[in-house]
Amino acid sequence: MKCENYLCIYEINGDCLLTNIELDIMGQCKECIYISIEEESIQKLKAKSRNENLNL
């Protein structure tokens, strides 16, 4: 099954690793588990991305 939620631990290269999933009333996957990223890591990655995009 295809998956667009790249922050879910079950997503890899646009595909879901699970064979059966359920969707809630909003159409979102009930099995989704978000990866945990520390705030310091997020800020470093955001700064790196901004620098790369500004240097195009």
ZAKOLDO-850248 format. One record per atom (N, C-alpha, C): z, x, y; residue in one letter. Coordinates in nm, 4 decimals. Example, Ala and Ser with C-alpha at 12.3 -4.5 7.8 and 13.67 -1.06 7.14 Angstrom:
SITE        zz        xx        yy  type
SITE    0.7800    1.3190   -0.5690     a
SITE    0.7800    1.2300   -0.4500     a
SITE    0.7800    1.3200   -0.3300     a
SITE    0.7080    1.2850   -0.2250     s
SITE    0.7140    1.3670   -0.1060     s
SITE    0.7870    1.2900    0.0030     s
end
This chain:
SITE        zz        xx        yy  type
SITE    0.0000    0.0837   -0.1164     m
SITE    0.0000    0.0000    0.0000     m
SITE    0.0000    0.0893    0.1242     m
SITE   -0.0713    0.0483    0.2253     k
SITE   -0.0776    0.1224    0.3508     k
SITE    0.0475    0.0971    0.4337     k
SITE    0.0885    0.1987    0.5097     c
SITE    0.2059    0.1884    0.5951     c
SITE    0.1785    0.2627    0.7250     c
SITE    0.2101    0.1984    0.8367     e
SITE    0.1911    0.2598    0.9684     e
SITE    0.3213    0.3128    1.0267     e
SITE    0.4330    0.2942    0.9579     n
SITE    0.5626    0.3351    1.0101     n
SITE    0.5936    0.4778    0.9660     n
SITE    0.5493    0.5753    1.0442     y
SITE    0.5649    0.7156    1.0072     y
SITE    0.7099    0.7624    1.0118     y
SITE    0.8012    0.6816    1.0647     l
SITE    0.9430    0.7170    1.0659     l
SITE    1.0180    0.6676    0.9416     l
SITE    0.9518    0.5927    0.8552     c
SITE    1.0143    0.5450    0.7310     c
SITE    1.0100    0.6560    0.6265     c
SITE    1.1189    0.6706    0.5503     i
SITE    1.1230    0.7775    0.4503     i
SITE    1.0250    0.7545    0.3362     i
SITE    0.9786    0.6301    0.3170     y
SITE    0.8862    0.5997    0.2081     y
SITE    0.7394    0.6177    0.2445     y
SITE    0.7087    0.6464    0.3719     e
SITE    0.5706    0.6645    0.4173     e
SITE    0.5295    0.8100    0.4022     e
SITE    0.4088    0.8305    0.3483     i
SITE    0.3507    0.9643    0.3423     i
SITE    0.1993    0.9512    0.3587     i
SITE    0.1483    1.0179    0.4596     n
SITE    0.0049    1.0160    0.4901     n
SITE   -0.0525    0.8751    0.5006     n
SITE    0.0227    0.7847    0.5625     g
SITE   -0.0260    0.6485    0.5838     g
SITE   -0.0106    0.5556    0.4662     g
SITE    0.0521    0.6014    0.3591     d
SITE    0.0728    0.5180    0.2409     d
SITE    0.2217    0.5006    0.2134     d
SITE    0.2583    0.3878    0.1523     c
SITE    0.3954    0.3608    0.1121     c
SITE    0.4133    0.4083   -0.0315     c
SITE    0.5232    0.4794   -0.0571     l
SITE    0.5511    0.5286   -0.1914     l
SITE    0.6039    0.4201   -0.2846     l
SITE    0.6513    0.3094   -0.2289     l
SITE    0.7072    0.2018   -0.3100     l
SITE    0.5965    0.1157   -0.3691     l
SITE    0.6221    0.0590   -0.4866     t
SITE    0.5219   -0.0273   -0.5499     t
SITE    0.5398   -0.1734   -0.5105     t
SITE    0.6631   -0.2139   -0.4832     n
SITE    0.6904   -0.3519   -0.4419     n
SITE    0.7754   -0.3506   -0.3161     n
SITE    0.7320   -0.4266   -0.2165     i
SITE    0.8111   -0.4409   -0.0941     i
SITE    0.8189   -0.5877   -0.0573     i
SITE    0.9173   -0.6211    0.0258     e
SITE    0.9292   -0.7554    0.0826     e
SITE    0.9164   -0.7444    0.2333     e
SITE    0.8571   -0.8465    0.2926     l
SITE    0.8463   -0.8522    0.4383     l
SITE    0.9415   -0.9578    0.4907     l
SITE    1.0001   -0.9305    0.6077     d
SITE    1.0869   -1.0299    0.6695     d
SITE    1.0016   -1.1305    0.7457     d
SITE    1.0661   -1.2224    0.8139     i
SITE    0.9953   -1.3281    0.8866     i
SITE    0.9065   -1.2731    0.9977     i
SITE    0.9382   -1.1531    1.0476     m
SITE    0.8580   -1.0891    1.1522     m
SITE    0.7437   -1.0055    1.0932     m
SITE    0.7350   -0.9990    0.9608     g
SITE    0.6295   -0.9212    0.8967     g
SITE    0.6630   -0.7742    0.8815     g
SITE    0.7906   -0.7401    0.8989     q
SITE    0.8334   -0.6013    0.8852     q
SITE    0.8918   -0.5783    0.7463     q
SITE    0.8751   -0.4587    0.6979     c
SITE    0.9207   -0.4221    0.5650     c
SITE    1.0729   -0.4228    0.5573     c
SITE    1.1287   -0.4918    0.4580     k
SITE    1.2737   -0.4971    0.4401     k
SITE    1.3284   -0.3684    0.3777     k
SITE    1.2438   -0.2915    0.3102     e
SITE    1.2879   -0.1702    0.2429     e
SITE    1.2860   -0.0474    0.3330     e
SITE    1.2349   -0.0612    0.4524     c
SITE    1.2205    0.0516    0.5437     c
SITE    1.3548    0.1202    0.5700     c
SITE    1.3560    0.2510    0.5535     i
SITE    1.4717    0.3327    0.5884     i
SITE    1.4211    0.4386    0.6852     i
SITE    1.4754    0.4368    0.8050     y
SITE    1.4318    0.5310    0.9074     y
SITE    1.4950    0.6680    0.8860     y
SITE    1.4167    0.7712    0.9122     i
SITE    1.4709    0.9061    0.9050     i
SITE    1.5714    0.9244    1.0171     i
SITE    1.6666    1.0121    0.9942     s
SITE    1.7679    1.0403    1.0944     s
SITE    1.7360    1.1740    1.1598     s
SITE    1.7226    1.1724    1.2927     i
SITE    1.6916    1.2940    1.3675     i
SITE    1.7995    1.3123    1.4725     i
SITE    1.8588    1.4302    1.4763     e
SITE    1.9623    1.4577    1.5748     e
SITE    1.9014    1.4594    1.7154     e
SITE    1.9796    1.4151    1.8129     e
SITE    1.9327    1.4062    1.9513     e
SITE    1.8798    1.5391    2.0028     e
SITE    1.9462    1.6487    1.9692     e
SITE    1.9016    1.7811    2.0146     e
SITE    1.7616    1.8130    1.9613     e
SITE    1.7372    1.7797    1.8362     s
SITE    1.6054    1.8037    1.7768     s
SITE    1.4987    1.7184    1.8429     s
SITE    1.5333    1.5925    1.8710     i
SITE    1.4388    1.5021    1.9378     i
SITE    1.3991    1.5585    2.0731     i
SITE    1.4975    1.6027    2.1504     q
SITE    1.4694    1.6539    2.2845     q
SITE    1.3828    1.7801    2.2786     q
SITE    1.4068    1.8669    2.1817     k
SITE    1.3251    1.9877    2.1666     k
SITE    1.1812    1.9517    2.1301     k
SITE    1.1645    1.8572    2.0387     l
SITE    1.0298    1.8158    1.9987     l
SITE    0.9557    1.7471    2.1129     l
SITE    1.0267    1.6643    2.1895     k
SITE    0.9643    1.5988    2.3042     k
SITE    0.9186    1.7014    2.4077     k
SITE    1.0043    1.8005    2.4347     a
SITE    0.9685    1.9045    2.5318     a
SITE    0.8488    1.9848    2.4826     a
SITE    0.8464    2.0167    2.3555     k
SITE    0.7341    2.0918    2.2984     k
SITE    0.6043    2.0116    2.3101     k
SITE    0.6110    1.8822    2.2773     s
SITE    0.4921    1.7967    2.2873     s
SITE    0.4429    1.7850    2.4298     s
SITE    0.5368    1.7701    2.5245     r
SITE    0.4966    1.7606    2.6651     r
SITE    0.4277    1.8887    2.7092     r
SITE    0.4838    2.0038    2.6709     n
SITE    0.4244    2.1313    2.7084     n
SITE    0.2849    2.1490    2.6490     n
SITE    0.2682    2.1082    2.5235     e
SITE    0.1364    2.1198    2.4597     e
SITE    0.0355    2.0284    2.5272     e
SITE    0.0778    1.9080    2.5635     n
SITE   -0.0139    1.8130    2.6276     n
SITE   -0.0471    1.8526    2.7696     n
SITE    0.0444    1.9166    2.8384     l
SITE    0.0184    1.9591    2.9758     l
SITE   -0.0692    2.0835    2.9817     l
SITE   -0.0777    2.1568    2.8715     n
SITE   -0.1557    2.2807    2.8678     n
SITE   -0.2963    2.2597    2.8109     n
SITE   -0.3424    2.1374    2.8071     l
SITE   -0.4769    2.1093    2.7519     l
SITE   -0.5861    2.1620    2.8381     l
end
